[in-house]
């Protein structure tokens, strides 16, 4: 049987919550919401979680804008479009104004990214039937590209091969 010494009123759990928050942030950036959910799931009180997040904000350890840039870079490297990236950020409860700010500051040609993604997945567009065309459109839609970007990616790729 283990004996645990009595804790000082309110100091140990708060400190452990901050330490856990810093440990999570040391591995990778988290949104405020994501960090709070992870800390709550570890059994910390909502009051301790709020204080830990305020502490991390005060020292610049958690920053939703920095997190947003990181997520955008990761998704772009995977060949995802703006819609899919926005959805991912909204699932982690990043505010819309933060998302919009990040997208205006990042320099990406979504049409070229759609084209590169299509070329990587579908090496050739020569003589494809409607069923195959629909399959490719669905793939790029799932990746988060708009219909205009998909049209550009699929039609431009075919023109380059015939030239």
C-alpha positions as CSV (number, residue, x, y, z in Angstrom):
1,X,0.0,0.0,0.0
2,X,1.4,3.4,-1.0
3,X,1.2,6.5,1.2
4,X,1.0,9.9,-0.5
5,X,1.9,12.9,1.6
6,X,-0.8,15.6,1.7
7,X,-0.5,18.2,-1.0
8,X,-0.3,21.9,-0.3
9,X,-3.6,23.6,-1.1
10,X,-3.7,24.3,-4.8
11,X,0.0,24.6,-5.6
12,X,1.0,21.1,-6.7
13,X,-1.8,20.4,-9.2
14,X,-1.4,23.9,-10.8
15,X,2.3,23.4,-11.2
16,X,1.9,19.8,-12.5
17,X,-0.7,21.2,-15.0
18,X,1.8,23.8,-16.2
19,X,4.6,21.2,-16.5
20,X,2.3,19.0,-18.5
21,X,1.4,21.9,-20.8
22,X,5.0,22.7,-21.3
23,X,5.9,19.1,-22.0
24,X,3.2,18.9,-24.7
25,X,4.3,22.2,-26.2
26,X,7.9,21.0,-26.2
27,X,7.0,18.3,-28.7
28,X,5.0,20.4,-31.1
29,X,2.8,23.5,-31.3
30,X,-0.8,23.1,-30.2
31,X,-3.8,25.4,-30.5
32,X,-5.2,26.7,-27.2
33,X,-8.3,24.5,-27.6
34,X,-6.2,21.4,-28.4
35,X,-3.9,22.0,-25.4
36,X,-6.8,22.6,-23.0
37,X,-8.5,19.4,-24.2
38,X,-5.4,17.3,-23.7
39,X,-4.9,18.7,-20.2
40,X,-8.5,18.2,-19.2
41,X,-8.3,14.6,-20.4
42,X,-5.4,14.1,-18.0
43,X,-7.7,14.9,-15.1
44,X,-6.7,18.5,-14.4
45,X,-9.4,20.9,-13.2
46,X,-10.7,23.5,-15.7
47,X,-9.4,26.3,-13.4
48,X,-5.9,24.8,-13.4
49,X,-6.0,24.3,-17.2
50,X,-7.1,28.0,-17.8
51,X,-4.2,29.2,-15.5
52,X,-1.7,27.0,-17.3
53,X,-2.8,28.3,-20.7
54,X,-2.7,31.9,-19.5
55,X,0.9,31.2,-18.2
56,X,1.9,29.7,-21.6
57,X,0.3,32.6,-23.5
58,X,2.1,35.1,-21.2
59,X,5.5,33.6,-22.1
60,X,4.6,33.0,-25.7
61,X,4.7,29.2,-25.5
62,X,1.3,28.9,-27.0
63,X,0.3,31.0,-30.0
64,X,-2.6,30.2,-32.3
65,X,-1.2,32.2,-35.2
66,X,2.2,30.3,-35.0
67,X,0.2,27.1,-34.7
68,X,-1.8,28.0,-37.8
69,X,1.3,28.7,-39.9
70,X,2.7,25.4,-38.8
71,X,-0.5,23.5,-39.8
72,X,-0.7,25.3,-43.1
73,X,2.9,24.4,-43.9
74,X,2.4,20.7,-43.0
75,X,-0.8,20.5,-45.1
76,X,0.8,22.2,-48.1
77,X,3.7,19.7,-48.0
78,X,1.1,16.9,-48.2
79,X,-0.6,18.5,-51.2
80,X,-3.8,19.7,-49.5
81,X,-5.8,22.6,-50.6
82,X,-7.1,25.7,-48.7
83,X,-10.5,24.2,-47.9
84,X,-9.1,21.1,-46.3
85,X,-6.6,23.2,-44.3
86,X,-9.3,25.5,-43.1
87,X,-11.4,22.6,-42.0
88,X,-8.6,21.1,-40.0
89,X,-7.9,24.4,-38.3
90,X,-11.6,24.9,-37.5
91,X,-11.7,21.4,-36.0
92,X,-9.0,22.6,-33.5
93,X,-11.1,25.7,-32.8
94,X,-8.7,28.2,-34.2
95,X,-10.6,31.5,-34.6
96,X,-11.6,32.5,-38.1
97,X,-9.8,35.8,-38.0
98,X,-6.5,34.0,-37.1
99,X,-7.0,31.6,-40.0
100,X,-7.7,34.4,-42.4
101,X,-4.7,36.4,-41.2
102,X,-2.4,33.4,-41.8
103,X,-3.8,32.7,-45.2
104,X,-3.3,36.3,-46.3
105,X,0.3,36.2,-45.1
106,X,1.3,32.9,-46.7
107,X,2.3,32.9,-50.4
108,X,0.9,29.9,-52.1
109,X,-0.3,29.4,-55.7
110,X,-3.2,27.0,-55.0
111,X,-3.6,26.3,-58.7
112,X,-0.1,25.1,-59.1
113,X,-0.3,23.1,-55.9
114,X,-3.4,21.3,-57.3
115,X,-1.5,20.7,-60.5
116,X,1.5,19.2,-58.7
117,X,-0.8,17.1,-56.5
118,X,-2.6,15.7,-59.6
119,X,0.7,15.1,-61.4
120,X,2.1,13.2,-58.4
121,X,-1.0,11.0,-58.1
122,X,-1.9,10.6,-61.7
123,X,1.2,10.4,-63.8
124,X,-0.7,10.8,-67.1
125,X,-3.9,12.2,-68.5
126,X,-3.8,10.8,-71.9
127,X,-7.1,9.3,-73.2
128,X,-8.9,8.9,-69.9
129,X,-12.6,8.1,-69.8
130,X,-15.3,9.9,-67.8
131,X,-15.2,7.4,-64.9
132,X,-11.4,8.0,-64.5
133,X,-12.0,11.8,-64.8
134,X,-14.6,11.7,-62.1
135,X,-12.3,9.7,-59.9
136,X,-9.5,12.3,-60.3
137,X,-11.9,15.2,-59.6
138,X,-13.2,13.5,-56.4
139,X,-9.6,13.0,-55.3
140,X,-8.7,16.6,-55.7
141,X,-11.9,17.7,-54.0
142,X,-11.1,15.5,-51.0
143,X,-7.7,17.2,-50.9
144,X,-9.5,20.5,-50.5
145,X,-9.2,22.2,-53.9
146,X,-11.9,24.3,-55.5
147,X,-13.5,23.3,-58.7
148,X,-11.6,26.0,-60.6
149,X,-8.3,24.8,-59.3
150,X,-9.2,21.2,-60.2
151,X,-10.1,22.2,-63.7
152,X,-6.8,24.0,-64.1
153,X,-4.8,21.1,-62.7
154,X,-6.4,18.5,-64.9
155,X,-6.8,20.4,-68.1
156,X,-3.3,22.1,-67.9
157,X,-1.6,18.8,-67.2
158,X,-3.1,17.3,-70.4
159,X,-2.1,20.3,-72.5
160,X,1.5,20.0,-71.3
161,X,1.7,16.3,-72.3
162,X,0.3,16.9,-75.8
163,X,2.7,19.8,-76.5
